[in-house]
Amino acid sequence: MDVFAALASPTRREVLRLLRDRGEQPVQSLADHFDMRRPSLSEHLRVLKDAGLVTERPAGRQRLYALRPEPLRELADWLTPYERFWRERIAGLREVLDGLPDD
């Protein structure tokens, strides 16, 4: 599963945020934050797991999920040149706007 495809869903991005902010959690704790049934959330978790963004481990009768941030670092590294590109464009726009007369 592609990391970009996994991150395309706002629900999956929110799951990652919850895991980042609150640490490892069982499915039910995560499901309490969404207006969906647990099987639907489990499908989102499967996509995140297939993309390598979360880990799953059994704990008794529960499955605990945790954030696996390494693929996000790879994504950030890939995006860095684009961030520089846009920063330069915005700086150029600022110069143009600063050169316009005030009305």
N, CA, C and O atoms as CSV, one atom per row, in Angstrom:
chain,resi,resn,atom,element,x,y,z
A,1,MET,N,N,0.855,-1.184,0.000
A,1,MET,CA,C,0.000,0.000,0.000
A,1,MET,C,C,0.891,1.233,0.000
A,1,MET,O,O,1.869,1.316,0.742
A,2,ASP,N,N,0.542,2.154,-0.819
A,2,ASP,CA,C,1.274,3.403,-0.961
A,2,ASP,C,C,0.959,4.348,0.206
A,2,ASP,O,O,-0.198,4.493,0.600
A,3,VAL,N,N,1.987,4.982,0.748
A,3,VAL,CA,C,1.810,5.914,1.866
A,3,VAL,C,C,0.910,7.070,1.445
A,3,VAL,O,O,0.060,7.503,2.223
A,4,PHE,N,N,1.085,7.576,0.226
A,4,PHE,CA,C,0.238,8.676,-0.253
A,4,PHE,C,C,-1.231,8.266,-0.267
A,4,PHE,O,O,-2.092,9.040,0.153
A,5,ALA,N,N,-1.523,7.077,-0.737
A,5,ALA,CA,C,-2.909,6.603,-0.783
A,5,ALA,C,C,-3.458,6.451,0.630
A,5,ALA,O,O,-4.616,6.783,0.884
A,6,ALA,N,N,-2.641,5.956,1.547
A,6,ALA,CA,C,-3.101,5.788,2.926
A,6,ALA,C,C,-3.406,7.138,3.564
A,6,ALA,O,O,-4.351,7.256,4.344
A,7,LEU,N,N,-2.619,8.146,3.241
A,7,LEU,CA,C,-2.817,9.469,3.833
A,7,LEU,C,C,-3.907,10.285,3.142
A,7,LEU,O,O,-4.249,11.375,3.601
A,8,ALA,N,N,-4.447,9.776,2.059
A,8,ALA,CA,C,-5.479,10.505,1.322
A,8,ALA,C,C,-6.768,10.648,2.116
A,8,ALA,O,O,-7.548,11.566,1.865
A,9,SER,N,N,-6.999,9.771,3.053
A,9,SER,CA,C,-8.241,9.781,3.832
A,9,SER,C,C,-8.106,10.647,5.084
A,9,SER,O,O,-7.181,10.448,5.871
A,10,PRO,N,N,-9.014,11.605,5.282
A,10,PRO,CA,C,-8.993,12.403,6.524
A,10,PRO,C,C,-9.141,11.530,7.777
A,10,PRO,O,O,-8.566,11.842,8.820
A,11,THR,N,N,-9.895,10.458,7.679
A,11,THR,CA,C,-10.061,9.563,8.826
A,11,THR,C,C,-8.729,8.925,9.192
A,11,THR,O,O,-8.376,8.855,10.369
A,12,ARG,N,N,-7.999,8.465,8.206
A,12,ARG,CA,C,-6.714,7.829,8.493
A,12,ARG,C,C,-5.698,8.841,9.022
A,12,ARG,O,O,-4.887,8.511,9.887
A,13,ARG,N,N,-5.740,10.067,8.506
A,13,ARG,CA,C,-4.850,11.097,9.047
A,13,ARG,C,C,-5.192,11.384,10.506
A,13,ARG,O,O,-4.293,11.597,11.319
A,14,GLU,N,N,-6.463,11.393,10.844
A,14,GLU,CA,C,-6.879,11.617,12.229
A,14,GLU,C,C,-6.454,10.456,13.122
A,14,GLU,O,O,-6.044,10.674,14.262
A,15,VAL,N,N,-6.545,9.233,12.623
A,15,VAL,CA,C,-6.078,8.075,13.390
A,15,VAL,C,C,-4.592,8.241,13.704
A,15,VAL,O,O,-4.167,8.004,14.835
A,16,LEU,N,N,-3.811,8.641,12.725
A,16,LEU,CA,C,-2.380,8.851,12.943
A,16,LEU,C,C,-2.134,9.943,13.979
A,16,LEU,O,O,-1.244,9.819,14.820
A,17,ARG,N,N,-2.926,11.012,13.914
A,17,ARG,CA,C,-2.786,12.091,14.891
A,17,ARG,C,C,-3.081,11.583,16.295
A,17,ARG,O,O,-2.349,11.894,17.234
A,18,LEU,N,N,-4.146,10.806,16.443
A,18,LEU,CA,C,-4.500,10.248,17.751
A,18,LEU,C,C,-3.384,9.354,18.289
A,18,LEU,O,O,-3.040,9.422,19.469
A,19,LEU,N,N,-2.831,8.528,17.432
A,19,LEU,CA,C,-1.744,7.649,17.859
A,19,LEU,C,C,-0.487,8.450,18.195
A,19,LEU,O,O,0.246,8.103,19.121
A,20,ARG,N,N,-0.245,9.507,17.452
A,20,ARG,CA,C,0.908,10.366,17.745
A,20,ARG,C,C,0.737,11.058,19.104
A,20,ARG,O,O,1.665,11.093,19.912
A,21,ASP,N,N,-0.445,11.599,19.341
A,21,ASP,CA,C,-0.691,12.392,20.549
A,21,ASP,C,C,-0.912,11.547,21.795
A,21,ASP,O,O,-0.535,11.954,22.893
A,22,ARG,N,N,-1.525,10.365,21.637
A,22,ARG,CA,C,-1.928,9.569,22.800
A,22,ARG,C,C,-1.220,8.239,22.926
A,22,ARG,O,O,-1.430,7.508,23.894
A,23,GLY,N,N,-0.379,7.919,21.950
A,23,GLY,CA,C,0.357,6.666,22.017
A,23,GLY,C,C,-0.494,5.470,21.622
A,23,GLY,O,O,-1.593,5.609,21.085
A,24,GLU,N,N,0.038,4.312,21.899
A,24,GLU,CA,C,-0.593,3.039,21.533
A,24,GLU,C,C,-2.003,2.950,22.108
A,24,GLU,O,O,-2.244,3.300,23.263
A,25,GLN,N,N,-2.944,2.464,21.261
A,25,GLN,CA,C,-4.350,2.385,21.681
A,25,GLN,C,C,-5.043,1.177,21.070
A,25,GLN,O,O,-4.680,0.729,19.982
A,26,PRO,N,N,-6.046,0.650,21.776
A,26,PRO,CA,C,-6.863,-0.415,21.182
A,26,PRO,C,C,-7.860,0.175,20.185
A,26,PRO,O,O,-8.131,1.376,20.191
A,27,VAL,N,N,-8.390,-0.684,19.343
A,27,VAL,CA,C,-9.338,-0.251,18.316
A,27,VAL,C,C,-10.513,0.506,18.927
A,27,VAL,O,O,-10.915,1.545,18.404
A,28,GLN,N,N,-11.062,0.005,20.016
A,28,GLN,CA,C,-12.247,0.643,20.592
A,28,GLN,C,C,-11.965,2.071,21.043
A,28,GLN,O,O,-12.811,2.947,20.865
A,29,SER,N,N,-10.798,2.321,21.620
A,29,SER,CA,C,-10.447,3.689,22.033
A,29,SER,C,C,-10.372,4.611,20.827
A,29,SER,O,O,-10.813,5.759,20.885
A,30,LEU,N,N,-9.815,4.107,19.741
A,30,LEU,CA,C,-9.757,4.907,18.518
A,30,LEU,C,C,-11.150,5.112,17.944
A,30,LEU,O,O,-11.489,6.212,17.506
A,31,ALA,N,N,-11.954,4.060,17.944
A,31,ALA,CA,C,-13.306,4.127,17.369
A,31,ALA,C,C,-14.184,5.137,18.094
A,31,ALA,O,O,-15.086,5.718,17.490
A,32,ASP,N,N,-13.932,5.352,19.375
A,32,ASP,CA,C,-14.732,6.308,20.148
A,32,ASP,C,C,-14.621,7.727,19.604
A,32,ASP,O,O,-15.462,8.569,19.919
A,33,HIS,N,N,-13.613,8.009,18.801
A,33,HIS,CA,C,-13.400,9.347,18.246
A,33,HIS,C,C,-14.097,9.559,16.899
A,33,HIS,O,O,-14.053,10.655,16.340
A,34,PHE,N,N,-14.733,8.519,16.387
A,34,PHE,CA,C,-15.316,8.598,15.049
A,34,PHE,C,C,-16.775,8.181,15.070
A,34,PHE,O,O,-17.211,7.407,15.922
A,35,ASP,N,N,-17.510,8.708,14.118
A,35,ASP,CA,C,-18.911,8.339,13.953
A,35,ASP,C,C,-19.002,7.225,12.911
A,35,ASP,O,O,-19.557,7.403,11.826
A,36,MET,N,N,-18.444,6.081,13.272
A,36,MET,CA,C,-18.487,4.926,12.379
A,36,MET,C,C,-18.404,3.665,13.226
A,36,MET,O,O,-17.981,3.703,14.381
A,37,ARG,N,N,-18.800,2.588,12.653
A,37,ARG,CA,C,-18.728,1.306,13.350
A,37,ARG,C,C,-17.281,0.818,13.408
A,37,ARG,O,O,-16.434,1.191,12.596
A,38,ARG,N,N,-17.046,-0.007,14.374
A,38,ARG,CA,C,-15.695,-0.526,14.586
A,38,ARG,C,C,-15.131,-1.273,13.363
A,38,ARG,O,O,-13.949,-1.109,13.060
A,39,PRO,N,N,-15.930,-2.086,12.648
A,39,PRO,CA,C,-15.382,-2.745,11.451
A,39,PRO,C,C,-14.893,-1.751,10.389
A,39,PRO,O,O,-13.918,-2.016,9.685
A,40,SER,N,N,-15.577,-0.608,10.281
A,40,SER,CA,C,-15.140,0.409,9.310
A,40,SER,C,C,-13.793,0.993,9.725
A,40,SER,O,O,-12.911,1.188,8.888
A,41,LEU,N,N,-13.640,1.269,11.009
A,41,LEU,CA,C,-12.364,1.784,11.482
A,41,LEU,C,C,-11.269,0.730,11.323
A,41,LEU,O,O,-10.129,1.058,10.993
A,42,SER,N,N,-11.618,-0.524,11.556
A,42,SER,CA,C,-10.644,-1.601,11.379
A,42,SER,C,C,-10.123,-1.650,9.951
A,42,SER,O,O,-8.955,-1.967,9.727
A,43,GLU,N,N,-10.978,-1.340,8.986
A,43,GLU,CA,C,-10.545,-1.293,7.584
A,43,GLU,C,C,-9.530,-0.163,7.384
A,43,GLU,O,O,-8.527,-0.347,6.694
A,44,HIS,N,N,-9.783,0.993,7.977
A,44,HIS,CA,C,-8.825,2.098,7.895
A,44,HIS,C,C,-7.498,1.699,8.540
A,44,HIS,O,O,-6.430,2.008,8.011
A,45,LEU,N,N,-7.566,1.017,9.671
A,45,LEU,CA,C,-6.349,0.578,10.346
A,45,LEU,C,C,-5.576,-0.433,9.499
A,45,LEU,O,O,-4.345,-0.432,9.491
A,46,ARG,N,N,-6.297,-1.284,8.793
A,46,ARG,CA,C,-5.640,-2.244,7.904
A,46,ARG,C,C,-4.873,-1.526,6.798
A,46,ARG,O,O,-3.751,-1.909,6.468
A,47,VAL,N,N,-5.475,-0.486,6.227
A,47,VAL,CA,C,-4.805,0.285,5.178
A,47,VAL,C,C,-3.536,0.937,5.739
A,47,VAL,O,O,-2.486,0.916,5.097
A,48,LEU,N,N,-3.640,1.509,6.932
A,48,LEU,CA,C,-2.471,2.132,7.558
A,48,LEU,C,C,-1.389,1.099,7.861
A,48,LEU,O,O,-0.198,1.366,7.698
A,49,LYS,N,N,-1.812,-0.068,8.298
A,49,LYS,CA,C,-0.853,-1.140,8.588
A,49,LYS,C,C,-0.181,-1.614,7.304
A,49,LYS,O,O,1.036,-1.802,7.282
A,50,ASP,N,N,-0.952,-1.811,6.235
A,50,ASP,CA,C,-0.394,-2.247,4.954
A,50,ASP,C,C,0.609,-1.229,4.396
A,50,ASP,O,O,1.559,-1.597,3.704
A,51,ALA,N,N,0.386,0.052,4.705
A,51,ALA,CA,C,1.292,1.107,4.248
A,51,ALA,C,C,2.504,1.248,5.171
A,51,ALA,O,O,3.410,2.035,4.894
A,52,GLY,N,N,2.519,0.490,6.262
A,52,GLY,CA,C,3.640,0.546,7.192
A,52,GLY,C,C,3.583,1.713,8.157
A,52,GLY,O,O,4.576,2.014,8.819
A,53,LEU,N,N,2.429,2.381,8.252
A,53,LEU,CA,C,2.301,3.566,9.099
A,53,LEU,C,C,1.917,3.250,10.540
A,53,LEU,O,O,2.113,4.080,11.428
A,54,VAL,N,N,1.375,2.067,10.781
A,54,VAL,CA,C,1.044,1.650,12.145
A,54,VAL,C,C,1.488,0.204,12.348
A,54,VAL,O,O,1.634,-0.571,11.403
A,55,THR,N,N,1.694,-0.120,13.607
A,55,THR,CA,C,1.955,-1.508,13.979
A,55,THR,C,C,0.761,-2.004,14.779
A,55,THR,O,O,0.018,-1.225,15.375
A,56,GLU,N,N,0.600,-3.308,14.776
A,56,GLU,CA,C,-0.500,-3.945,15.496
A,56,GLU,C,C,0.102,-5.062,16.341
A,56,GLU,O,O,0.938,-5.836,15.875
A,57,ARG,N,N,-0.347,-5.127,17.603
A,57,ARG,CA,C,0.115,-6.239,18.442
A,57,ARG,C,C,-1.039,-6.702,19.309
A,57,ARG,O,O,-1.834,-5.899,19.797
A,58,PRO,N,N,-1.116,-8.008,19.491
A,58,PRO,CA,C,-2.181,-8.546,20.355
A,58,PRO,C,C,-1.853,-8.282,21.823
A,58,PRO,O,O,-0.697,-8.328,22.244
A,59,ALA,N,N,-2.901,-8.009,22.578
A,59,ALA,CA,C,-2.778,-7.832,24.030
A,59,ALA,C,C,-4.042,-8.430,24.640
A,59,ALA,O,O,-5.054,-7.745,24.790
A,60,GLY,N,N,-3.974,-9.695,24.985
A,60,GLY,CA,C,-5.180,-10.387,25.452
A,60,GLY,C,C,-6.164,-10.508,24.314
A,60,GLY,O,O,-5.834,-11.018,23.243
A,61,ARG,N,N,-7.386,-10.033,24.552
A,61,ARG,CA,C,-8.420,-10.103,23.506
A,61,ARG,C,C,-8.438,-8.865,22.620
A,61,ARG,O,O,-9.250,-8.772,21.699
A,62,GLN,N,N,-7.559,-7.925,22.889
A,62,GLN,CA,C,-7.518,-6.688,22.113
A,62,GLN,C,C,-6.343,-6.687,21.143
A,62,GLN,O,O,-5.411,-7.483,21.254
A,63,ARG,N,N,-6.422,-5.784,20.209
A,63,ARG,CA,C,-5.302,-5.499,19.320
A,63,ARG,C,C,-4.941,-4.043,19.570
A,63,ARG,O,O,-5.795,-3.159,19.501
A,64,LEU,N,N,-3.666,-3.802,19.861
A,64,LEU,CA,C,-3.192,-2.446,20.119
A,64,LEU,C,C,-2.472,-1.916,18.892
A,64,LEU,O,O,-1.701,-2.624,18.246
A,65,TYR,N,N,-2.740,-0.660,18.587
A,65,TYR,CA,C,-2.136,-0.014,17.424
A,65,TYR,C,C,-1.235,1.118,17.889
A,65,TYR,O,O,-1.545,1.832,18.842
A,66,ALA,N,N,-0.109,1.266,17.192
A,66,ALA,CA,C,0.850,2.321,17.493
A,66,ALA,C,C,1.349,2.930,16.190
A,66,ALA,O,O,1.410,2.265,15.157
A,67,LEU,N,N,1.697,4.184,16.261
A,67,LEU,CA,C,2.256,4.891,15.114
A,67,LEU,C,C,3.652,4.358,14.797
A,67,LEU,O,O,4.461,4.103,15.689
A,68,ARG,N,N,3.901,4.202,13.527
A,68,ARG,CA,C,5.240,3.845,13.034
A,68,ARG,C,C,5.673,5.008,12.147
A,68,ARG,O,O,5.286,5.063,10.980
A,69,PRO,N,N,6.473,5.941,12.678
A,69,PRO,CA,C,6.728,7.199,11.968
A,69,PRO,C,C,7.739,7.135,10.828
A,69,PRO,O,O,7.845,8.103,10.074
A,70,GLU,N,N,8.479,6.057,10.665
A,70,GLU,CA,C,9.529,6.017,9.641
A,70,GLU,C,C,9.031,6.344,8.228
A,70,GLU,O,O,9.691,7.112,7.528
A,71,PRO,N,N,7.893,5.792,7.779
A,71,PRO,CA,C,7.432,6.159,6.430
A,71,PRO,C,C,7.104,7.649,6.302
A,71,PRO,O,O,7.213,8.216,5.214
A,72,LEU,N,N,6.708,8.278,7.397
A,72,LEU,CA,C,6.422,9.710,7.349
A,72,LEU,C,C,7.712,10.509,7.197
A,72,LEU,O,O,7.708,11.560,6.555
A,73,ARG,N,N,8.812,10.035,7.772
A,73,ARG,CA,C,10.107,10.697,7.607
A,73,ARG,C,C,10.531,10.595,6.149
A,73,ARG,O,O,11.030,11.566,5.579
A,74,GLU,N,N,10.340,9.442,5.547
A,74,GLU,CA,C,10.665,9.271,4.132
A,74,GLU,C,C,9.828,10.216,3.276
A,74,GLU,O,O,10.332,10.799,2.315
A,75,LEU,N,N,8.557,10.367,3.623
A,75,LEU,CA,C,7.669,11.280,2.902
A,75,LEU,C,C,8.141,12.723,3.072
A,75,LEU,O,O,8.182,13.481,2.103
A,76,ALA,N,N,8.495,13.102,4.294
A,76,ALA,CA,C,8.990,14.457,4.555
A,76,ALA,C,C,10.269,14.728,3.769
A,76,ALA,O,O,10.445,15.816,3.222
A,77,ASP,N,N,11.158,13.745,3.712
A,77,ASP,CA,C,12.391,13.904,2.937
A,77,ASP,C,C,12.083,14.103,1.454
A,77,ASP,O,O,12.742,14.897,0.782
A,78,TRP,N,N,11.102,13.395,0.952
A,78,TRP,CA,C,10.718,13.514,-0.450
A,78,TRP,C,C,10.106,14.897,-0.719
A,78,TRP,O,O,10.316,15.473,-1.786
A,79,LEU,N,N,9.351,15.426,0.252
A,79,LEU,CA,C,8.667,16.708,0.073
A,79,LEU,C,C,9.577,17.925,0.244
A,79,LEU,O,O,9.227,19.015,-0.206
A,80,THR,N,N,10.723,17.763,0.878
A,80,THR,CA,C,11.607,18.898,1.182
A,80,THR,C,C,11.938,19.756,-0.038
A,80,THR,O,O,11.846,20.979,0.066
A,81,PRO,N,N,12.313,19.198,-1.178
A,81,PRO,CA,C,12.612,20.057,-2.328
A,81,PRO,C,C,11.390,20.872,-2.789
A,81,PRO,O,O,11.541,21.995,-3.272
A,82,TYR,N,N,10.204,20.316,-2.644
A,82,TYR,CA,C,8.994,21.043,-3.035
A,82,TYR,C,C,8.705,22.175,-2.061
A,82,TYR,O,O,8.216,23.234,-2.452
A,83,GLU,N,N,9.008,21.945,-0.802
A,83,GLU,CA,C,8.830,22.994,0.196
A,83,GLU,C,C,9.753,24.178,-0.132
A,83,GLU,O,O,9.329,25.332,-0.074
A,84,ARG,N,N,11.011,23.886,-0.476
A,84,ARG,CA,C,11.947,24.945,-0.876
A,84,ARG,C,C,11.434,25.691,-2.105
A,84,ARG,O,O,11.514,26.917,-2.177
A,85,PHE,N,N,10.908,24.940,-3.067
A,85,PHE,CA,C,10.365,25.535,-4.293
A,85,PHE,C,C,9.290,26.564,-3.954
A,85,PHE,O,O,9.327,27.689,-4.450
A,86,TRP,N,N,8.326,26.177,-3.105
A,86,TRP,CA,C,7.235,27.081,-2.769
A,86,TRP,C,C,7.700,28.240,-1.893
A,86,TRP,O,O,7.187,29.352,-2.021
A,87,ARG,N,N,8.649,28.001,-1.018
A,87,ARG,CA,C,9.180,29.079,-0.184
A,87,ARG,C,C,9.822,30.156,-1.058
A,87,ARG,O,O,9.640,31.349,-0.815
A,88,GLU,N,N,10.572,29.732,-2.073
A,88,GLU,CA,C,11.194,30.681,-2.992
A,88,GLU,C,C,10.137,31.450,-3.784
A,88,GLU,O,O,10.279,32.654,-3.996
A,89,ARG,N,N,9.088,30.770,-4.217
A,89,ARG,CA,C,8.023,31.441,-4.980
A,89,ARG,C,C,7.296,32.470,-4.120
A,89,ARG,O,O,6.975,33.562,-4.588
A,90,ILE,N,N,7.042,32.124,-2.882
A,90,ILE,CA,C,6.343,33.050,-1.974
A,90,ILE,C,C,7.235,34.247,-1.660
A,90,ILE,O,O,6.751,35.376,-1.581
A,91,ALA,N,N,8.520,34.012,-1.483
A,91,ALA,CA,C,9.451,35.126,-1.246
A,91,ALA,C,C,9.459,36.059,-2.452
A,91,ALA,O,O,9.491,37.279,-2.289
A,92,GLY,N,N,9.430,35.498,-3.662
A,92,GLY,CA,C,9.368,36.313,-4.874
A,92,GLY,C,C,8.083,37.121,-4.947
A,92,GLY,O,O,8.101,38.286,-5.342
A,93,LEU,N,N,6.983,36.517,-4.573
A,93,LEU,CA,C,5.707,37.232,-4.559
A,93,LEU,C,C,5.747,38.363,-3.537
A,93,LEU,O,O,5.232,39.451,-3.797
A,94,ARG,N,N,6.346,38.120,-2.391
A,94,ARG,CA,C,6.455,39.153,-1.347
A,94,ARG,C,C,7.231,40.357,-1.886
A,94,ARG,O,O,6.854,41.503,-1.643
A,95,GLU,N,N,8.320,40.089,-2.621
A,95,GLU,CA,C,9.109,41.187,-3.185
A,95,GLU,C,C,8.278,42.001,-4.168
A,95,GLU,O,O,8.334,43.231,-4.163
A,96,VAL,N,N,7.510,41.322,-5.009
A,96,VAL,CA,C,6.661,42.022,-5.980
A,96,VAL,C,C,5.621,42.861,-5.244
A,96,VAL,O,O,5.414,44.025,-5.585
A,97,LEU,N,N,4.977,42.292,-4.256
A,97,LEU,CA,C,3.942,43.021,-3.513
A,97,LEU,C,C,4.521,44.195,-2.731
A,97,LEU,O,O,3.904,45.256,-2.646
A,98,ASP,N,N,5.707,44.002,-2.163
A,98,ASP,CA,C,6.357,45.100,-1.436
A,98,ASP,C,C,6.723,46.255,-2.377
A,98,ASP,O,O,6.800,47.403,-1.941
A,99,GLY,N,N,6.945,45.964,-3.645
A,99,GLY,CA,C,7.291,46.987,-4.619
A,99,GLY,C,C,6.107,47.756,-5.165
A,99,GLY,O,O,6.294,48.773,-5.834
A,100,LEU,N,N,4.901,47.303,-4.901
A,100,LEU,CA,C,3.704,47.998,-5.383
A,100,LEU,C,C,3.418,49.219,-4.513
A,100,LEU,O,O,3.652,49.197,-3.305
A,101,PRO,N,N,2.909,50.284,-5.136
A,101,PRO,CA,C,2.574,51.472,-4.334
A,101,PRO,C,C,1.377,51.184,-3.411
A,101,PRO,O,O,0.463,50.438,-3.761
A,102,ASP,N,N,1.417,51.793,-2.237
A,102,ASP,CA,C,0.297,51.652,-1.297
A,102,ASP,C,C,-0.836,52.555,-1.756
A,102,ASP,O,O,-0.610,53.713,-2.105
A,103,ASP,N,N,-2.029,52.039,-1.755
A,103,ASP,CA,C,-3.207,52.848,-2.133
A,103,ASP,C,C,-4.108,53.046,-0.960
A,103,ASP,O,O,-5.145,53.698,-1.082
